[in-house]
Amino acid sequence: MNPGGRAVAVDFVEDEFEEIGYPETLPTYSPHMDESAAARRRLGKGKPEGAEEKVWYDDEDDYKAPSVRSISGGRPAQLALPPPTTLREFIFQNMPSIPPLVYTLLACYTRFHRIGLSATVVWDEAHFGKFASHYLKREFYFDVHPPLGKMLVGLAGLLSGYNGGFDFKSGADYPPEVPYVAMRVMLATFGVGMVPLGWFTAIELGMSQWAAHLVALMVLFDVGWLCISRFILLDSMLLFFTFLTVFCLSKFHNQQSHPFDFDWWTWLAMTGISIGLVTSVKMVGLFVTALVGIYTLQDLWDKFGDLHLTPREQAKHWGARVLCLIIIPILVFMATFKIHFLILNHSGPGDAQMSSLFQANLYGNDFHNNPLEIAIGSKVTIKNMAFGGGLLHSHVQTYPTGSNQQQVTCYHYKDENNEFWFWPGWDQKDTVWDPKYGSHDPNDEEVRFLKHLDVVRLVHVPTTRNIHSHTIPAPVTKANWEVSGYGNATIGDVQDHWVVEVLGDVVRGDVNRYLEPKSATVDPRARIHALTTRLRFRHQVLGCYLSAGRTSLPQWGFKQIEVSCAKEEAGSKPAEGTIWNVESHWNTKLPPAARSLSRSPFLTDFIHLNIAMMTSNNALVPDPDKEDLLASKPWEWPFLSVGLRMCGWGDSQIKYYLMGNPIIWWGGSISLIIAAFVSVGLVVRRQRYGGGRGTRKPAPNSLNGDSGRNGAALASRPGDGLTQREWAQFWHVTRIAGGGWILHYLPFLIMGRVTYIHHYLPTLYFAVLMFAHLLDYFVFQVPSTASASLQAVPTSSISLSDLSSIPKIIRTFRSLPRITRIKVYVFSITVSAIFGTFWWFRAVAWGIEGPVRDTWGLAWRENWNIYH
Amino acid sequence: MAGTGKLRQRVPVSGRANFEYDRIQEEEHTDDVYQNPNNRHPIEKILETDKASVVVVAVLTALAFALRFYKINHPDQVVFDEVHFGKFASYYILGEYYFDVHPPFAKLLFGLAGWFSGFDGHFQFENIGDSYTQNHVPYVGMRALPAILGSLTVPVVYAIMKQSGYSTVIAAFSAAIILFDNAHIAQSRLILLDATLIFFMSLTIYAYVRFQKLRYREFTSEWFGWLFATGIFMACTWGSKVNGVLTVATVGVAVLIDLWGILDYKKSPSMDYFWKHFAARAIGLIVVPFIIYLSFFWVHFALLPTSGTGDSFMSPAFQETLAGNEMLLSAQEIRYYDTVTIRHKDTKVYLHSHVERYPLKYDDGRISSQGQQVTGYGHADENNNWQIIPTKALPETGRGRIVRHNDMIQLLHVNTDTVLLTHDVASPLMPTNQEFTTWPRDDTSRFNETLFQLSLTDAHDGEAWKSKSGYFRLIHGQTRVSMWTHTKQLPEWAFRQQEINGNKNPSEKTATWFVEDIVADETGEDPKERTGHQPPKVPKKMNFFRKFGELQLLMLQHNAGLTASHPYASGPLNWPFLIAGISFWTENDPQKQIYLIGNLVGWWTCVVALSIYVGILGADLLARRRNNDPIPEPVRNRLWNSTGFFFVVWAVHYAPFFLMNRQLFIHHYLASHLASALIAGAVLQFILSETINYPISVEAPTMRRHKRQYVDIGLKGPIIFALFCIAMFSMFVFLAPLTYGTPGLTGDQVNGKRLLSSWTLHFAAKKTAEVVP
């Protein structure tokens, strides 16, 4: 890419070149980058003005000295320094590493401090600890969250020597053999990792050193993040990977000037991997994925308009994004499921969510002891073969609408209400009912195997009702007919008759070709097999098919899946929801059929499990009749109107209260509001005067009248606003922080499911970034006009060299320009407020011992139920 | 090419900024366009004359009247929502207060139409199918109003297109889509609000187009005239139906885009210029419409001075302004030791108690306190009597004995001599709420748990508690729960009466109660006379703005609350494709029915046009991003700005329905359908010809003259129009029996009319083949 060759006649604005003469007006100084890098990071945007501009002053250094190319993060490779001879030299050479190191050590302290204090199962440790046990025992379980986080919990258990034997009952005491402290420490390590990530992200976003310190301190001292990281929960991992994704994205953004470089590829791929990881912990990760997606779309739209990119380069850009941001994350996501299936190869509590074939391949499953071929009189459970399908179920409760007869549903857990008998239709004479023999007639020694087009009744074993349908609309899917349980062993009518239609067999293919319609006996090859034969049940009278969709019944149906009789146009393809197979099968007259089955393909299992997860996630809607005291509404979060008791509140218990550091939460939310106003103000201003400083020269008086609306920062700046670079940097950080916040917040407002305050924790990160960004914009990046600049007082250098002479520090401070002193004041006030509130509230995260009344002054807001 | 470098950044706003640019463009395409109007096709020349235009519009209007008035007296029965809107018209004539979610303008018009045609207001439009002729209702006069407005919509659509610079044929094409549309016709022939809404909405569009055309002659009287016209029509739209607020939003969006362009330094060098524009629009499009909107309500309140069906929706203060209101007549201050009956505001049950106790153990295994039951009971009964016991010292007589806001009281159940109590025991049905029970009066061990704070709604300190009008919450002193009830019944052990429990939510709106009656005072006498002889009460006055505010809030709440399912409700995604209609009315004997469904040809044409339009814009956007310039500037200008405005109209009248949870019907799409008809015309023009009438804006005297261009579609325009009209008309005639409700259809005919399987027509012949006996 030779920039010099493509300087075409663009209407450049003359005075943009003047900026080079004033390096001290660059918005950022940070010892972690030299100025050319600092300058470059504010580029990357501003394409519509002509992409050529940037090469004139930004990358000039790079072209002169291509050997000193940046290695990562926009930072140039350091010139090789001579090895340090003294400690002081060593420290100076590694100065940039000191703050993150210190913060990481502090994070270790806050996260690990008294981590094992409460020796009981706190809050959702009950769930996630249990899932870890399942991994260690390798039993198949089902949960709405993807498996990566829980596998890592399991790994922590494995590494700390936990044997999986504890059942993690909520509030129970940990027995001595459960190494809960070690497990908590391992998971809290993710919480420690958040702090340096915050620091480096701030650096990569081009914030000043001040702001970077602020971000790191806020991540360090928020009691919400602290509290949630200290237990056996998924949130620390979710937060860590969310932070990691933002970090990788910022890194990648800084590589934009060198496309297809090694670093560029690295960080693009890292972003993709990070997306995959965060989504594999909790589906909330999709929100940060959306952030990356929107960033990428805008980026590609800019590139699409860049006429200097050849079609080949365009294609390469698109291809790289598709590969790294779509394919890699999906592969990572699927890989976690693959590992999940590999580990969990024993039968467990989650079996019924999966297909019969999958279950049959789990150790400890008894399907292979069941008889193979289905006969009249067999007792069976019937599984829907659609993705996410459950077992046909009925229970004594009745429909409150329609026929008011007994409910028939689809259910995802195994109990005896899933059991049905195949009985012959009412019109067949020999309908003597004798469960003892498992046959319709004890005297009839001959077993009648079921075949294609046989007419049967499906009799519910516990209630003896017949599965029945009639011309009453189903309760939810009104277009279908209702299916209910009706009558008993002796009462019934033709509406109980179902025609068995065999669609084929998963293993044996089309078995109907062996049927001989004339013959009285059934060809053994045409018989219906448990697990593998795909069946449909057609209502003999109505012609509709027994069907289970994805619609859940309301609360009166316990949120189980609705079963209805679906009308079908003749000749159309059988709908997924109408296909069933026999799962468990009991028939005393038939021998158990030991056999080995082929495995169900991974992709099928993967889709199956994901659809099941989605279905049960959607069923987690708040029950209007039950008030959940722990749940809260999204609008209660930003200003911290509520908190959450994480455990019992007895005087002798160690109590944890999930809330945030009020200064950080309120400050973040307020800064979002201010940022909205500032952004609108700036956009309006650009519409009026165009982008860049002085590109259009308005009348000065109209300018002054206007600038008051945009706040002090603009008034305090020379010219009529921001330079192209300042604008690009401001806008980049604003959209990452603001866009990220909106993407993490709005979905909670829209979706109907129950929400808790910890759902706001990933969102909070973006509020924190915005907080620091705004302080940066209004205070820390305001250029100092006098010659002395921030460089004069790197705090660390004072502490090293001048510790002995405090008066000298004061004198140095007084001699600083006014703006620098303001910066110091603002910074110290903010930091003390953050640290002060953290110290005030530390007990809620470190554990409140003794009666809660003894800890004074915690209930700052009315709704915080700390005391009552 | 000099302008290339700027192309990508150009925002296609029309206005002064583009003069230079436009000129370049224009000259580039000089060869392609017809500069000389006399070179056009002879048909085009004839059609573009004013005379031809008048003839076309006259024919369209005459046809529109004919189609809308045809058999307007049929059916002579109440159809669909005439139940509501006819009733409201009668209330205006009678002067009885009613409540409805829609603003009053269109209903006032119906009242006026009824009054003109001699309706005395005594027919109540109770049920669909009630006969008008038997009840001597001049319904034709009332139906004529929407029919006239619906007919006039057609020439307005024509005028919008004509003013936007489209040729006569194209304008007629758009008008024909509305003219022959079964849904618009069916909706305009009945006493429904939509015809008014759509008529004024189209007028708003028309006025705004005229206003925009004058943008180079800003601040002239003409310019102001159309600005205010826009505002006035907008207010009428909004005042007709609550959906009209979308028209306000449309104009708002358009104005914002417009102002955004003016903000540019190049267009308004001084900010004063910008603020002048801003102020003109603020007055014309916010202040004026709002005053008009308010005036509708002022008339509304002025016409409805007496008590009616709407009373109970309103606050006590409001109700006391209505003559003959029960609350006004019998509200009385309550004193300590009065015996009262207390009712729940929403479910209207009395606070009740009886000697039976809660069972020790409930079915789900939870344990109760086994205290005396406190329930909600629907009927008058001795056990509903409660006496108010003070917790403070009282003077012997006089006004000091009045119970006031925030007083701490005890409630004594007179029959069992026990006082009301609640405690931290789960209620029978809801484990999260507290159980209410009673406790012997003389046992003071739990005195503190029997104290309740009386909190009157919207009250000031020291306000007296009144029967009927004093809505209140009863808040338990110790646990701060509010006494609450809900419609769930208790089991047999409590005689299936309603559960009363303590709700922990301090802001629960449904925890509101009122005193129905003062049964006796301290001495056991009837208290009616204690304040001496009272003069007959006159309705109180209330500030108009407070009335307006209260009604507006209630309208919003009730509108959002219309979530019950309706058999003919349909989702927004179905509307443009006509997936389902609404059955308005049926008559069994000759199997007649009215089914609201649009003209399939017209609606699907609109859908196709919309997708083509979006496709063109997308392609243009992508092409210009790559610095290609496929569309001549004037044509693009038309597509983005003029048609773009129609598209905004369509989108703003359509998209919000996707976010609404209330029940939605296909007639909510009619406004958007009208906008899509405008887009269909624009797209047809774009497809047929590259030529265009340009410029169409009125130029300022100081401006350099544009070279004029003229559209020339030629012969293909009229031919396509004729073919389209034939197709539209055939489809219209085919569906007409469903639109006019006559003639009756046999079952097989009904099946024939069922063009989409999702249409749920009545009297369809049953298919019997599938059913096996």
Interface residues (C-beta under 8 A of the other chain):
Chain A: V8 A9 V10 D11 P48 E49 G50 W301 F304 G305 L307 Q540 V541 L542 G543 D625 K626 E627 L629 V684 Q687 R688 Y689 G690 R696 P698 A699 S702 G705 D706
Chain B: G5 K6 R8 Q9 W260 L263 D264 Y265 K266 P269 S270 M271 M430 P431 T432 N433 K504 N505 L622 R625 R626 N627 E770 V771 V772
